Each structure stands twice: as C-alpha cells, then as structure tokens.
Amino acid sequence: MFISSAFAQTAPAAAPAPGGDVVSSVMNSGLLLPIAMFVVLYFIMIRPQMKKQKEHRAMIDALAKGDEVVTAGGMLGKVTSLAEGFVTLQVANGVEVQMQRSSVVQVLPKGTIK
C-alpha cells in the first residue's frame, strides 16, 4: 500500500566479444574450476588411496604359513593355514581363530610374538 511498484529497465544488448562467442567464453571459465578441483583431488586423495590398496592387496597375496601378523582388531597371531579368503591364526597355544584375509593389516618380523 505504501510501497510503489518498481519496474525494471531493459538493459541494452551486449556487444559480442572481439575474440569469440560470449556463451563459449562463459562456458569455458565455468568448467575450468571444477576440472581443476577434480585434478587436485585426484593427486591428493584418490591416487595415494589406490596405491595403499594395491600395497595391501600385495601383502595379503604374499601371506605364507608361519608369518606373524596383526589384524584390524589388534590381535596378534601366527598364520597356521591359508584358504582363498580366510586365514587361520594361532593366538595362543591350542587357540586358533579363523579370520578373513582382508583383516590382516601388518606382517610382523619373525620372532616378534613369543
């Protein structure tokens, strides 16, 4: 009631850029930032993670009977038998535990577990 209606003025038509199309230059600058961010994230986060997974897979494949290992839960044990997806660990005299191979996080030097 107290506020009057405002009407927008029409803007003059923009002159085309001397070097190319206006739409093309806006599109290129709009895509540059997301592409640059993806490249940075790839080298900072994705690539190191893939390298770590490859090293872990190689360690799991190289497990052998008699290796002393640490599991993801912090359990120490000696490998007594290996299956395709599972490993059996001796955690104490007469106590054996069967676990998934992927739960092994580290192979210890021989003689670590007494």
C-alpha positions in Angstrom: 0.0 0.0 0.0 2.8 2.5 0.9 5.3 0.9 -1.4 5.0 1.7 -5.1 5.7 -0.9 -7.7 9.2 -0.8 -9.2 9.7 -1.6 -12.9 13.0 -2.9 -14.3 14.6 -1.1 -17.1 15.6 -3.1 -20.1 19.3 -3.4 -20.5 21.0 -2.6 -23.8 22.1 -5.6 -25.8 25.7 -6.7 -25.0 28.2 -6.4 -27.7 29.9 -9.7 -28.8 33.4 -10.3 -27.6 36.0 -9.5 -30.2 37.7 -12.9 -29.8 34.8 -15.2 -29.9 31.3 -16.0 -28.7 30.1 -14.8 -25.3 28.4 -18.1 -24.5 31.6 -20.0 -25.3 33.8 -17.9 -23.1 31.4 -18.2 -20.1 31.2 -22.0 -20.6 34.9 -22.4 -20.6 35.5 -20.3 -17.5 32.6 -22.1 -15.7 34.1 -25.6 -16.4 37.7 -24.7 -15.6 37.2 -24.6 -11.8 35.5 -28.0 -11.4 38.0 -29.7 -13.7 40.9 -28.1 -11.7 39.4 -29.2 -8.4 39.0 -32.8 -9.6 42.6 -32.9 -10.8 43.8 -31.6 -7.4 41.6 -34.1 -5.5 42.9 -36.9 -7.7 46.5 -36.3 -6.9 45.9 -35.5 -3.2 43.3 -38.1 -2.2 42.4 -40.7 -4.9 45.8 -41.7 -6.2 47.5 -42.3 -2.8 44.5 -44.3 -1.6 44.7 -46.5 -4.7 48.4 -47.0 -4.1 47.8 -48.0 -0.5 45.1 -50.5 -1.6 47.5 -52.0 -4.1 50.2 -52.5 -1.5 47.7 -54.1 1.0 46.5 -56.5 -1.7 50.1 -57.5 -2.5 50.8 -58.1 1.2 47.6 -60.2 1.6 48.6 -62.3 -1.5 52.1 -62.8 -0.1 50.9 -64.2 3.2 52.5 -67.6 4.0 52.2 -70.2 6.7 54.3 -69.2 9.7 54.0 -65.4 9.2 53.3 -63.4 12.3 50.6 -60.8 11.7 48.4 -58.1 13.3 44.7 -57.9 12.4 42.5 -54.9 12.1 41.2 -55.6 15.6 44.7 -55.5 17.1 45.0 -59.3 17.6 48.5 -60.8 17.1 48.8 -64.2 15.7 50.8 -66.7 13.7 49.4 -68.0 10.4 48.7 -71.7 10.6 46.7 -72.2 7.4 45.5 -70.3 4.4 42.4 -70.6 2.4 41.2 -68.5 -0.6 39.5 -65.8 1.5 40.4 -66.8 5.0 43.4 -67.2 7.2 43.7 -69.2 10.5 45.8 -67.6 13.2 47.2 -69.2 16.3 46.8 -66.6 19.0 47.9 -68.8 21.9 48.9 -72.4 22.4 46.0 -74.5 21.3 43.8 -71.5 20.4 43.2 -70.9 16.7 41.0 -68.2 15.2 39.8 -68.1 11.6 39.6 -64.6 10.0 39.2 -63.0 6.6 42.4 -62.3 4.8 41.5 -58.6 4.4 41.5 -58.2 8.2 45.3 -58.6 8.3 46.8 -55.1 8.4 50.5 -55.8 9.0 53.0 -58.6 8.7 55.5 -58.6 11.7 59.1 -59.6 11.6 59.8 -63.3 12.6 60.2 -63.8 16.3 58.1 -60.8 17.3 55.4 -63.0 19.0 56.8 -65.1 21.9 
